[in-house]
Amino acid sequence: MRSQLINPMLNKEFKLRFRSFKSFLGIFFYLAVLGLIALFFIYMETRYSTMGMFRPENSKNMFMILAFVQLALIFFMTPGLTAGIISSEREKQTLNILLTTQQSSTSIIVSKLSSSLSFLLLIVLSSLPLYSIVFLFGGISPKLLFMTFGIYLLSMVTLGSIGVFFSTFIRKTIVAMVCTYGVAFFLAAGTAVITMFLMSFLSYGGTGGGPLVNPAPYFIAMLNPFVLLMLSFEPGFEMEFQRVTGVETSLGLGFIISYIILSIGLVILSIRKLRPNMKPRKGKGKNEG
């Protein structure tokens, strides 16, 4: 177990990732974007206020905007960081050399995925001081903050697993990246559109004229972290969602289960694909003897 977590491959990936000036430049621009959005929101809210005050309910709206923007940035950055970790080695013709080392397929996949996600995790955690602006004005509970960052973490792991999967199965980095972004776009926008369509259809009762109850929107929405964030921020939407779907189980539980299963399954498939099982030919030893 120790060799899987602490190995030369992981150490090399960490050094290459965190010693680059571009990495810290990326963190700077990431925080600059979020900070400017927060300051612009405060400016717009206090500009037309007669008392020049920033109310707690406005603080909640600012937190929602920061949460959705940061989740969108995670969906945008994660495929770019993970979709080429194996295919780029193949294009540079260094993958065969890597496979001849004593590192197992599990070690290679986990090390490369961990290094990419750790950099993204550093970016997300570095944004925590920005949320102190929200707590300064009140209106947000620490529980909601921890839940939001839990959604970030699970989304990063799942998107990273999707990127590793396509990077392992597809030879070209650009093709693997396009496929990863396509799946990420479907999880973010496609499932949201399908959920809203089903909710609207069921609310108006389709052709029958009365409201219908169907769990289909629940199973689609549990793949979308944006929907989960919205339901967490607006309890009224969550009550309407439970009424239409008829499912009283928390959407967060379905989200956690589906994303964990998806992540583990894709990582296992990537490990098996990276180094095919080479079995000796039957009878080879007898013929040579």
C-alpha positions as CSV (number, residue, x, y, z in Angstrom):
1,M,0.0,0.0,0.0
2,R,2.8,2.4,0.8
3,S,4.5,1.8,-2.5
4,Q,1.2,2.7,-4.3
5,L,1.0,6.1,-2.5
6,I,4.7,7.1,-2.1
7,N,6.8,6.1,-5.2
8,P,9.2,7.7,-7.6
9,M,6.5,8.3,-10.2
10,L,4.4,10.3,-7.8
11,N,7.4,12.3,-6.5
12,K,8.4,13.1,-10.1
13,E,4.9,14.3,-11.0
14,F,4.7,16.5,-7.9
15,K,8.0,18.1,-8.7
16,L,7.2,18.8,-12.3
17,R,3.8,20.1,-11.4
18,F,4.6,22.4,-8.4
19,R,8.0,23.7,-9.5
20,S,6.7,25.3,-12.7
21,F,6.1,29.0,-12.6
22,K,3.1,28.5,-14.9
23,S,1.3,26.6,-12.1
24,F,1.6,29.5,-9.6
25,L,0.6,31.9,-12.4
26,G,-2.5,29.9,-13.0
27,I,-3.4,30.0,-9.3
28,F,-2.9,33.8,-9.3
29,F,-5.3,34.3,-12.3
30,Y,-7.8,31.9,-10.8
31,L,-8.0,33.8,-7.5
32,A,-8.0,37.1,-9.4
33,V,-11.1,36.1,-11.3
34,L,-13.0,35.0,-8.2
35,G,-11.9,38.0,-6.2
36,L,-12.9,40.5,-9.0
37,I,-16.3,38.8,-9.2
38,A,-16.8,39.1,-5.4
39,L,-15.8,42.8,-5.4
40,F,-17.9,43.6,-8.4
41,F,-20.9,42.0,-6.8
42,I,-20.4,44.0,-3.6
43,Y,-20.0,47.2,-5.7
44,M,-23.2,46.6,-7.6
45,E,-25.2,45.8,-4.5
46,T,-24.0,48.9,-2.5
47,R,-24.0,51.3,-5.5
48,Y,-27.8,51.7,-5.6
49,S,-28.3,51.3,-1.9
50,T,-29.5,54.4,-0.1
51,M,-27.7,53.4,3.1
52,G,-24.7,51.9,1.4
53,M,-25.2,48.7,3.4
54,F,-24.5,45.1,2.3
55,R,-27.3,42.9,3.8
56,P,-26.9,39.2,4.8
57,E,-29.3,38.0,2.1
58,N,-27.0,39.7,-0.5
59,S,-24.1,37.8,1.1
60,K,-25.9,34.5,0.4
61,N,-26.4,35.5,-3.3
62,M,-22.7,36.3,-3.5
63,F,-21.8,32.9,-2.1
64,M,-24.1,31.3,-4.6
65,I,-22.4,33.1,-7.5
66,L,-18.9,32.2,-6.3
67,A,-19.9,28.6,-5.8
68,F,-21.3,28.2,-9.3
69,V,-18.4,30.1,-10.9
70,Q,-15.9,28.0,-9.1
71,L,-17.7,24.7,-10.0
72,A,-17.8,25.9,-13.6
73,L,-14.0,26.6,-13.5
74,I,-13.5,23.1,-12.1
75,F,-15.4,21.6,-14.9
76,F,-13.3,23.6,-17.3
77,M,-9.9,23.0,-15.8
78,T,-10.0,19.3,-14.8
79,P,-10.3,17.8,-18.3
80,G,-7.4,19.9,-19.5
81,L,-5.2,18.7,-16.6
82,T,-6.1,15.0,-16.8
83,A,-7.1,14.2,-20.4
84,G,-3.5,14.0,-21.6
85,I,-1.6,12.4,-18.8
86,I,-1.3,9.0,-20.5
87,S,-1.8,9.9,-24.2
88,S,0.9,12.5,-24.0
89,E,3.4,9.9,-22.8
90,R,2.4,7.8,-25.7
91,E,2.9,10.7,-28.2
92,K,6.3,11.4,-26.7
93,Q,7.1,7.7,-27.1
94,T,8.0,7.5,-23.4
95,L,5.1,5.3,-22.3
96,N,6.9,2.0,-23.3
97,I,9.9,3.1,-21.2
98,L,7.6,3.9,-18.3
99,L,5.9,0.5,-18.6
100,T,9.3,-1.3,-18.3
101,T,9.9,0.1,-14.9
102,Q,9.0,-1.7,-11.6
103,Q,6.0,0.6,-11.2
104,S,2.7,-1.2,-11.5
105,S,-0.2,0.0,-13.7
106,T,-2.1,1.0,-10.6
107,S,0.9,3.0,-9.3
108,I,1.2,4.9,-12.7
109,I,-2.4,5.7,-13.0
110,V,-2.9,6.7,-9.4
111,S,0.3,8.8,-9.3
112,K,-0.5,10.8,-12.4
113,L,-4.1,11.3,-11.4
114,S,-3.2,12.3,-7.9
115,S,-0.6,14.9,-9.0
116,S,-3.1,16.5,-11.4
117,L,-5.9,16.6,-8.8
118,S,-3.6,17.7,-6.0
119,F,-2.8,20.8,-8.1
120,L,-6.4,21.5,-8.7
121,L,-7.2,20.9,-5.0
122,L,-4.5,23.5,-4.1
123,I,-6.2,26.0,-6.4
124,V,-9.6,25.3,-4.8
125,L,-8.3,25.5,-1.2
126,S,-6.5,28.7,-2.0
127,S,-9.8,30.3,-2.6
128,L,-11.0,29.7,1.0
129,P,-9.8,33.2,2.1
130,L,-12.2,34.7,-0.5
131,Y,-15.1,33.1,1.3
132,S,-14.2,35.0,4.4
133,I,-15.8,38.0,2.7
134,V,-19.1,36.0,2.8
135,F,-18.8,35.2,6.5
136,L,-17.9,38.8,7.2
137,F,-21.4,39.9,6.2
138,G,-23.1,36.7,7.5
139,G,-26.0,34.7,6.0
140,I,-24.1,31.5,5.3
141,S,-23.5,28.5,7.6
142,P,-20.2,26.7,7.8
143,K,-22.1,23.5,7.0
144,L,-23.1,24.8,3.6
145,L,-19.5,25.8,2.9
146,F,-18.2,22.4,3.8
147,M,-20.9,20.7,1.7
148,T,-20.0,23.0,-1.3
149,F,-16.3,22.1,-1.1
150,G,-17.3,18.4,-0.8
151,I,-19.1,18.7,-4.1
152,Y,-16.0,20.3,-5.6
153,L,-13.8,17.5,-4.4
154,L,-16.0,14.7,-5.6
155,S,-16.5,16.4,-9.0
156,M,-12.8,16.8,-9.4
157,V,-12.1,13.1,-8.7
158,T,-14.8,12.0,-11.1
159,L,-13.9,14.4,-13.9
160,G,-10.2,13.4,-13.4
161,S,-11.2,9.7,-13.7
162,I,-13.0,10.4,-16.9
163,G,-10.0,12.2,-18.3
164,V,-7.6,9.4,-17.3
165,F,-10.0,6.9,-18.9
166,F,-10.1,8.6,-22.3
167,S,-6.3,9.4,-22.1
168,T,-5.6,5.7,-21.7
169,F,-8.0,4.3,-24.3
170,I,-7.4,7.0,-27.0
171,R,-4.0,7.6,-28.5
172,K,-4.3,11.2,-29.5
173,T,-4.3,13.8,-26.7
174,I,-6.5,16.2,-28.6
175,V,-9.2,13.6,-29.2
176,A,-9.1,12.4,-25.6
177,M,-9.5,16.0,-24.4
178,V,-12.4,16.6,-26.8
179,C,-14.1,13.5,-25.5
180,T,-13.5,14.4,-21.9
181,Y,-14.9,17.9,-22.4
182,G,-17.9,16.4,-24.2
183,V,-18.7,14.2,-21.2
184,A,-18.1,17.1,-18.8
185,F,-20.4,19.3,-20.8
186,F,-23.1,16.6,-20.8
187,L,-22.8,16.2,-17.0
188,A,-23.0,20.0,-16.5
189,A,-25.5,21.2,-19.1
190,G,-27.0,18.1,-20.7
191,T,-28.3,16.5,-17.5
192,A,-29.6,20.0,-16.4
193,V,-31.6,20.4,-19.6
194,I,-33.1,16.9,-19.4
195,T,-33.9,17.4,-15.7
196,M,-35.7,20.7,-16.4
197,F,-37.6,19.2,-19.3
198,L,-38.8,16.3,-17.2
199,M,-39.7,18.5,-14.3
200,S,-41.7,20.8,-16.5
201,F,-43.4,17.9,-18.2
202,L,-44.3,16.2,-14.9
203,S,-45.5,19.4,-13.3
204,Y,-48.0,20.1,-16.0
205,G,-49.0,16.4,-16.1
206,G,-48.1,15.8,-19.8
207,T,-51.3,15.0,-21.7
208,G,-53.4,14.1,-18.7
209,G,-53.6,17.7,-17.3
210,G,-52.8,16.7,-13.7
211,P,-49.4,16.6,-11.9
212,L,-47.4,13.4,-12.3
213,V,-44.9,11.7,-10.0
214,N,-41.9,10.1,-11.6
215,P,-38.4,9.4,-10.2
216,A,-36.7,9.8,-13.6
217,P,-35.6,13.5,-12.9
218,Y,-33.9,12.3,-9.7
219,F,-31.7,9.7,-11.5
220,I,-30.7,12.3,-14.1
221,A,-30.1,15.2,-11.6
222,M,-27.9,13.1,-9.3
223,L,-25.3,13.3,-12.0
224,N,-25.3,17.1,-12.0
225,P,-23.5,18.9,-9.2
226,F,-24.9,22.2,-10.3
227,V,-28.5,21.0,-9.7
228,L,-27.4,19.7,-6.3
229,L,-25.9,23.1,-5.4
230,M,-29.1,24.8,-6.4
231,L,-31.3,22.5,-4.3
232,S,-29.0,23.0,-1.4
233,F,-29.1,26.8,-1.6
234,E,-32.9,27.0,-2.2
235,P,-35.0,24.7,0.1
236,G,-38.1,25.6,-1.8
237,F,-36.7,24.1,-5.0
238,E,-35.7,21.0,-3.1
239,M,-39.3,20.5,-1.7
240,E,-40.7,20.9,-5.3
241,F,-38.1,18.5,-6.6
242,Q,-39.1,15.8,-4.0
243,R,-42.8,16.4,-4.7
244,V,-42.4,15.8,-8.5
245,T,-40.0,12.9,-8.2
246,G,-41.6,11.2,-5.2
247,V,-38.1,10.4,-3.9
248,E,-37.5,11.5,-0.3
249,T,-33.9,10.3,-0.4
250,S,-31.5,13.3,-0.4
251,L,-30.1,14.1,-3.9
252,G,-26.7,14.5,-2.3
253,L,-26.7,10.8,-1.4
254,G,-27.4,9.8,-4.9
255,F,-24.8,12.1,-6.2
256,I,-22.1,10.7,-3.9
257,I,-23.0,7.0,-4.7
258,S,-23.1,7.6,-8.5
259,Y,-19.9,9.6,-8.7
260,I,-17.9,7.2,-6.5
261,I,-19.0,4.2,-8.6
262,L,-18.2,6.1,-11.8
263,S,-14.8,7.1,-10.5
264,I,-13.8,3.7,-9.3
265,G,-15.0,1.9,-12.4
266,L,-13.2,4.3,-14.8
267,V,-9.9,4.0,-12.8
268,I,-10.1,0.2,-12.8
269,L,-10.7,0.2,-16.6
270,S,-7.8,2.6,-17.1
271,I,-5.5,0.4,-15.1
272,R,-6.4,-2.8,-17.0
273,K,-6.0,-1.0,-20.4
274,L,-2.6,0.6,-19.6
275,R,-0.6,-2.6,-19.4
276,P,-2.3,-5.6,-21.2
277,N,-2.1,-8.9,-19.4
278,M,0.8,-10.7,-21.2
279,K,0.4,-14.4,-20.8
280,P,3.0,-16.9,-21.9
281,R,2.2,-19.1,-24.9
282,K,1.1,-22.6,-24.0
283,G,3.7,-25.2,-24.9
284,K,6.5,-22.7,-25.4
285,G,8.7,-24.2,-22.7
286,K,8.2,-27.7,-24.1
287,N,9.1,-26.7,-27.7
288,E,12.2,-25.0,-26.5
289,G,13.2,-28.0,-24.5
